[in-house]
Amino acid sequence: MLRCLSGAMTTFSIIIPTYGRPDQLANCLDTLLEVDPPSDGFEVIVVDDGTPEPLEPLLEPWRDRLPLTVLRQDNAGPGPARNLGLTTAQGEFIAFTDDDCYIDPDWLVVLESAIRKHPDALLGGRTTQKPGDPYSETNQLIFDAVHRFYNESGQGATFFPSNNMAVSARLLREVGGFNPEFFPRASEDRELCDRWRHLGHDLIYVPEAHLMHARPANFRRYWQQHFTYGRGAHHYHRLRAERGSGLLRDDAVFHRRLPSMLREPLGALPIKKRVEALSLIGVWQLANAAGYFTERFTARNGPNSM
């Protein structure tokens, strides 16, 4: 069980893991300056995941404008960084986002309204990719397909990404937070959502809680992103099978349904963009499979193997 330090309670602790992206983090913090506060306010916890040049001096301009705490750990990945933030969080609820996200002003008040109605649920908001390049636009197509498959009914949702997630701090500590052993780099959110449901808790989609993801993209980053997801997926499916919460073949349905889920959004694109998207969808599938089988045959069941 993860523990927190004692102190005054606030409504939300916003936890942001970061590594080597000071400009993106600055943009994220700027959007938080415009966020409408929930009933008892919020705090922001930035966890520097071992950036070579410590970020804390660069964050001084925000200390007078946000209730900001900066923590630092040796590089271990976003999952362990979120867990570190959780140990010091004073919020009744935790809201997770990433350093490359732009937060809507009503994000927290929407999440508070929803979580007061469903205090024992894990909530997920709506994330859109910042348009402007084929990689981000293809990632949006992929994300929309994933969402349609796993969260078709808002109250029967099964997966949310950790860049737009809210949950009771007490319950998250009770379930042990994110799994740092097998998921330091990717799929830690998939594993948490699956474990959460396996323990009898609900996942609820809150589309009004919106933010925009602005990940800088090129071919190398796009490949690495989906290759890393594939590596995490190997451990995710193995642990699901071990605890009896699901099997790999359960997710095979997603890939069978994928062409039909993509047909309409792809058909709405101009020919050039459609060809780009189809090519990058193929790269996504190849990178994901390469990561999965690389981890299957070479992993040594420890955080350093990721």
N, C-alpha and C positions, 0 to 999 in steps of 0.2 A: 504494500500500500504506500502510495506517495503522500507525504505530509507537507503542510504549509506552515509558514511562520505566523505567529499570532499578530494581530493588529486590527485596525479599524476596517470594517467591512465596506466594500463598495459594490455596485451592481455587477459590473463587468471588469474582468481583467483581459485586455487584448494582448495576446502573446504573438510575437513576430520573430521567427528565426531568421537569421541573415548570415550571408557569407560573401564578402568581397563585392557587394553591390551598393556602395554608398549613395550613388545618384538615385537609383531606384528606391532605396529606403527613404531618402529625403523626400521624394515625391509622395510615397505612401504616408509619411508622417504629416506632410502638408495637407493631404486630404483629411486626415484625422482631426486637424485643427478646425475643420468645418462640420464635424459630426455633431448631430444633436445628442446631448447627453441623456442617458436613461435616468430613472428616478433618483438613484443614489450615486450618480456619477460613474466614472470609469477611470482605470489606470492603464498605462501602456507599458508592457515589458518587452524590451528588445533583447534578444539573446544572440550575441556575437559568437558564431560557431567557429572560432579560431581563425578569423581573418588575419593574414600576416601583419597588416598594420591595424592595431586596435581601433575600433570605431568610436569608442567612447568620447575622445576629444572632438570628433567631428559632429557629435550629437548635442554639444553644449547649446547651440542656438535654440533647440526645442525644449530645453529643461524649464525655461520660464513660461512656456506656452502650453505644455502638456504635463500631466502627472506621469513622468517618465522614469522608469528604472532600466538600467543597462546592465546586463549580466554577460559574462564571458566564459567560454569553456574551450578546451582543446577541440580541434575539429573532430566531430563525431557524427554529424548529419542532422537534418532537421527534426527527426523524431526525438532523439535525445535532447536537442535544444528546447523543444516544446516541453518535454518533461522537466527540464531544469526551470523553465519559466513557471511551470505549475507549482513547484515546491515553494516559491516565494509569493505566489499570487494571493491577493487579499479579496478578490471578487467572489461574490456568491455564484456567479456564472463565469465561464471562460469563453472567450471568442477568439478563434484562431484565424489568422490571415497570413499572407506572405509578403515579403518586402517589395515585390514587384506588382502589388495590387493597388488600385485606386478605389477608395471606399465611398459609397454613396452617403450623403448626409443623414438619411434616416435609417441607416443600417442597424444601429444599436437599438433604437426605439422599436423598430419592427421585430428584431430578435427578442427584445424583452417582452413585448406583448405576446409573442408566440410561446416563449418558454414559461411565462407565468401560467399559461393554459395547460402546458405539457411539461411540468418541471422534471419529470423522470425520463424525458426523451432526449435523444441526440438530434439536433437541428442542423439542416444544411440549407444554405441560401443559393441564389442563382448567380452563376459566374459567366461572364461573357469575355471573349478574347478581344483585346484591342486590335482593330483591323489595320491593314496596311501592307501586309506581306503574305505570300501564299502559305507560309508555315503556320502563322497564327490563324489564318482563315481556315486552313485544313484542320488544325487542332479544334477549332470551334465546331466543325462538322463532326469530328470524332466525339467531342464532349457531348454534343447534343444527342448523338446516337447512344452513347453510354447512359446518359440520363434517361432517355426514353425507355431503355431496356430495364434498368435497375430501379427506376423511380416512377413508374407509370401512374401509380396511385400515391398521392402525397403522403398518406398515413401508412402506407405499406412499403415505404422506401427501404432500400437495402445498401446504398452506398453514397457517400458524399466526399468530395475532396477536402483536404484539410486546410485549404486556403479560404474557406468560407463555411465555418462550422461553429456551433455554439452548444454548450453543455453545462450541466451542473458541475461545479468544481468538486463538490463532495462525492458525487457518483463517479466522476472521472478518476479521482484518486482511489476510490474503492476498487475499480476494475483494473487499476495499475497503469493508467495512462497509455502511452504508445509503447509498443514492443521494441526495445532498443537492440535486442540481441540479433534478430534476423532482418530487421527493417530500419536500418539507420538512414538509408538513402531514398528509398521508394517503397510504395505499397503499404506504408505504415498506416495510412488512413483506411485502406481496404481491410486490413487485418483488424483494426480497431472497430470498424463498423460491423464486421462479421462477429467478432467476439461480443460486442455490445448486444446484438440480436440474440446470440446464443445464450446469453445470460438473462434473457427475457425482457429486455428493454426495447423501446420503439425508436425508429428513425422517422423523422417527419420533415418533409420538404417545405421550405418557406420561400417561394419564388420572389416575394416582395423584398427580401433581404438581398440586395444586389450589390455586386462589386465588379470591377473590370480588371482582368488579368493582362498585364503588359509585359510579357516575357520577351526580351530581345531574341530574335530568331535568325538562324541561318541553317544551312544543311547539316553542318557538324553538330550544332546544338540540338537540332530536331532529331537526328539519329540517336545522339547520346541520351536524350530525354526518354525516348521510347525503348531503347536498349536497356536502360536502367529500370524502367517499369517492368520489363520482361524478367529481369533478374529478381526483382522483388516478388513477381508473380509466382515464381517457383516456390519460394518459401511460404507464400500465402496459401497456395493450394495444398502444400504438404501439411501445414498446421491445421487447415480446415479438415482434412481427412483424418488427422490424428484425434481431433476433439469431436468429430462427428457432426460438424456443422455444414458440411457440403463436400462435393467432389468436383474434380476437374471437369468431368463431363457435363456438370450442371451449367458451366459457363460456355460450353461448346454451342449451346443454343444461341448465344449472342452472335457468334460468328456465322451461324446459319441464317440468322435474321438480318445480318448487317446489310447485304445488298438491297433488300427491300426497304430498310430504314434510310438508306442513303439515296435511293432512287429519286425521290422528290426534291430534296435540297440540291443534289447535283444537277438535276434537270433544269433548275431555275438559274443556273450559272451561265454566263457567256461561254462559248466554246473554248477559248483560251484558258479561262480560269477552271473550267471543268476538266480539261486535260491535265493541268497542273495539280488539281486536287486529287484526281484519280492516281496520278503518279505518286504523290506523297502519301496517299492512303496505302498504296502498295509498299512504300518504304516503311510506314508505320508497322504494318503487319510483319514485314521481314525483320525489322529491328527488334520488335517485341519477341518474336520467335527466337532470334539469335540470342537475346539476353536470357530468355527462359532456359534454353538448352545449354548455354554457357554455364549458367549457375547450376543447373542440374548435374552436370558432369564434373564441375571443378570446385564448387563451393565446399567449404570446410565447416559449415554450421557455426559461424561466429561473426561478430560485427566487422572484423577486419577483412573478411572475405568479400564484403560488399563493395 
